[in-house]
Amino acid sequence: MSEQATEYRLTALDLARAKQSAMREQGIVIKKRDPYQIAAADPKSLRKAVNAKCWDCQGGGADPNTRQAVGQCGITDCSLWPVRPWQEAVG
């Protein structure tokens, strides 16, 4: 039986983490923006506007798990409920 060498492929997440690590080593400060700031930077994007509205409705980041709260939102009467972000993040 011949042994096959298994090839390790980096995932997109592994590549992003490596890039962030390299940036930190170079002294580059990584700024995280909330959905408000992202939507303000691109006011024509409906997707970003919906993300910002759902973020605002669920507390605007006051809770550390706001994305999970948006994904688990129970306000089914809301017109944005079917298109709310982060639904797949809920396990």
Contact map, one row per residue, 1 for C-alpha under 8 A:
1110000000000000000000000000000000000000000000000000000000000000000000000000000000000000000
1111000000000000000000000000000000000000000000000000000000000000000000000000000000000000000
1111100000000000000000000000000000000000000000000000000000000000000000000000000000000000000
0111110000000000000000000000000000000000000000000000000000000000000000000000000000000000000
0011111000000000000000000000000000000000000000000000000000000000000000000000000000000000000
0001111100000000000000000000000000000000000000000000000000000000000000000000000000000000000
0000111110000000000000000000000000000000000000000000000000000000000000000000000000000000000
0000011111000000000000000000000000000000000000000000000000000000000000000000000000000000000
0000001111100000000000000000000000000000000000000000000000000000000000000000000000000000000
0000000111111110000000000000000000000000000000000000000000000000000000000000000000000000000
0000000011111110000000000000000000000000000000000000000000000000000000000000000000000000000
0000000001111111000000000000000000000000000000000000000000000000000000000000000000000000000
0000000001111111100000000000000000000000000000000000000000000000000000000000000000000000000
0000000001111111110000000000000000000000000000000000000000000000000000000000000000000000000
0000000001111111111000000000000000000000000000000000000000000000000000000000000000000000000
0000000000011111111100000000000000000000000000000000000000000000000000000000000000000000000
0000000000001111111110000000000000000000000000000000000000000000000000000000000000000000000
0000000000000111111111000000000000000000000000000000000000000000000000000000000000000000000
0000000000000011111111100000000000000000000000000000000000000000000000000000000000000000000
0000000000000001111111110000010000000000000000000000000000000000000000000000000000000000000
0000000000000000111111111000000000000000000000000000000000000000000000000000000000000000000
0000000000000000011111111100000000000000000000000000000000000000000000000000000000000000000
0000000000000000001111111111110000000000000000000000000000000000000000000000000000000000000
0000000000000000000111111111110000000000000000000000000000000000000000000000000000000000000
0000000000000000000011111111000000000000000000000000000000000000000000000000000000000000000
0000000000000000000001111111000000000000000000000000000000000000000000000000000000000000000
0000000000000000000000111111100000000000000000000000000000000000000000000000000000000000000
0000000000000000000000111111110000000000000000000000000000000000000000000000000000000000000
0000000000000000000000110011111000000000000000000000000000000000000000000000000000000000000
0000000000000000000100110001111100000000000000000000000000000000000000000000000000000000000
0000000000000000000000000000111110000000000000000000000000000000000000000000000000000000000
0000000000000000000000000000011111000000000000000000000000000000000000000000000000000000000
0000000000000000000000000000001111111100000000000000000000000000000000000000000000000000000
0000000000000000000000000000000111111100000000000000000000001000000000000000000000000000000
0000000000000000000000000000000011111110000000010011001000000000000000000000000000000000000
0000000000000000000000000000000011111111000000000001000000000000000000000000000000000000000
0000000000000000000000000000000011111111100000000000000000000000000000000000000000000000000
0000000000000000000000000000000011111111110000010000000000000000000000000000000000000000000
0000000000000000000000000000000000111111111010011001000000000000000000000000000000000000000
0000000000000000000000000000000000011111111000000000000000000000000000000000000000000000000
0000000000000000000000000000000000001111111000000000000000000000000000000000000000000000000
0000000000000000000000000000000000000111111110010000000000000000000000000000000000000000000
0000000000000000000000000000000000000011111111001000000000000000000000000000000000000000000
0000000000000000000000000000000000000000011111000000000000000000000000000000000000000000000
0000000000000000000000000000000000000010011111111000000000000000000000000000000000000000000
0000000000000000000000000000000000000000001111111100000000000000000000000000000000000000000
0000000000000000000000000000000000000000000011111110000000000000000000000000000000000000000
0000000000000000000000000000000000100110010011111111000000000000000000000000000000000000000
0000000000000000000000000000000000000010001011111111100000000000000000000000000000000000000
0000000000000000000000000000000000000000000001111111110000000000000000000000000100011000000
0000000000000000000000000000000000100000000000111111111000000000000000000000000000011000000
0000000000000000000000000000000000110010000000011111111100000000000000000000000000000000000
0000000000000000000000000000000000000000000000001111111110000000000000000000000000000000000
0000000000000000000000000000000000000000000000000111111111000000000001000000000000011000000
0000000000000000000000000000000000100000000000000011111111111000011001000000000000000000000
0000000000000000000000000000000000000000000000000001111111111000000000000000000000000000000
0000000000000000000000000000000000000000000000000000111111110000000000000000000000000000000
0000000000000000000000000000000000000000000000000000011111111000010011000000000000000000000
0000000000000000000000000000000000000000000000000000001111111110010000000000000000000000000
0000000000000000000000000000000000000000000000000000001111111110010000000000000000000000000
0000000000000000000000000000000001000000000000000000001101111111110000000000000000000000000
0000000000000000000000000000000000000000000000000000000000111111010000000000000000000000000
0000000000000000000000000000000000000000000000000000000000111111110000000000000000000000000
0000000000000000000000000000000000000000000000000000000000001111110000000000000000000000000
0000000000000000000000000000000000000000000000000000000000001011111110000000000000000000000
0000000000000000000000000000000000000000000000000000001001111111111111000000000000000000000
0000000000000000000000000000000000000000000000000000001000000000111111100000000000001100100
0000000000000000000000000000000000000000000000000000000000000000111111110000000000000100110
0000000000000000000000000000000000000000000000000000000001000000111111111000000000000000000
0000000000000000000000000000000000000000000000000000011001000000011111111000000000011110000
0000000000000000000000000000000000000000000000000000000000000000001111111000000000011111110
0000000000000000000000000000000000000000000000000000000000000000000111111100000000000010010
0000000000000000000000000000000000000000000000000000000000000000000011111111000010000000000
0000000000000000000000000000000000000000000000000000000000000000000000011111000000000000000
0000000000000000000000000000000000000000000000000000000000000000000000001111110010000000000
0000000000000000000000000000000000000000000000000000000000000000000000001111111011000000000
0000000000000000000000000000000000000000000000000000000000000000000000000011111010000000000
0000000000000000000000000000000000000000000000000000000000000000000000000011111110000000000
0000000000000000000000000000000000000000000000000000000000000000000000000001111111000000000
0000000000000000000000000000000000000000000000000100000000000000000000000000011111110000000
0000000000000000000000000000000000000000000000000000000000000000000000001011111111110000000
0000000000000000000000000000000000000000000000000000000000000000000000000001001111110000000
0000000000000000000000000000000000000000000000000000000000000000000000000000000111111000000
0000000000000000000000000000000000000000000000000110010000000000000001100000000111111110000
0000000000000000000000000000000000000000000000000110010000000000001001100000000000111110000
0000000000000000000000000000000000000000000000000000000000000000001101100000000000011111110
0000000000000000000000000000000000000000000000000000000000000000000001110000000000011111110
0000000000000000000000000000000000000000000000000000000000000000000000100000000000000111111
0000000000000000000000000000000000000000000000000000000000000000001100100000000000000111111
0000000000000000000000000000000000000000000000000000000000000000000100110000000000000111111
0000000000000000000000000000000000000000000000000000000000000000000000000000000000000001111
